[in-house]
Amino acid sequence: MVPGGVVVLNCGHDVSLVVAGIVARLLFRRRDVKQFTRKITRPDLLELSALVEDGSVTPLVDRTYPLAETPAALGYLMERHPRGKVIVTP
C-alpha cells in the first residue's frame, strides 16, 4: 500500500461489502478505507480503462496463477493476507 493512499473496496452490492469494510479497517488499522458501490455502466468501464492506460490508476496485483493452479490461488487467499488482487488466468 502506498503511504497516504486509500483502500477502496469494490465487493458488490450486498451485505458482504459492509463486512469487507469492517475487516479492511481492522486489517489496515486505518480510517482511509472507502467503500464503493455503484451500478457499473459501459461509460464507467471505458473511463476506468482510460485511467489505467494513462497510468492515473494502477491496479495492485499480488500474484497471478494459471487456471490449472486455482486450488493454490484459493489456498493463498485463505492462508495469507494478499496485498492486492490474486489473478487466475486461462
PyMOL commands that set and color helices and strands:
alter all, ss='L'
color gray80, all
select helices_A, chain A and resi 15-28+42-53+67-79
alter helices_A, ss='H'
color red, helices_A
select strands_A, chain A and resi 7-9+33-35+61-66+85-89
alter strands_A, ss='S'
color yellow, strands_A
deselect
rebuild
show_as cartoon
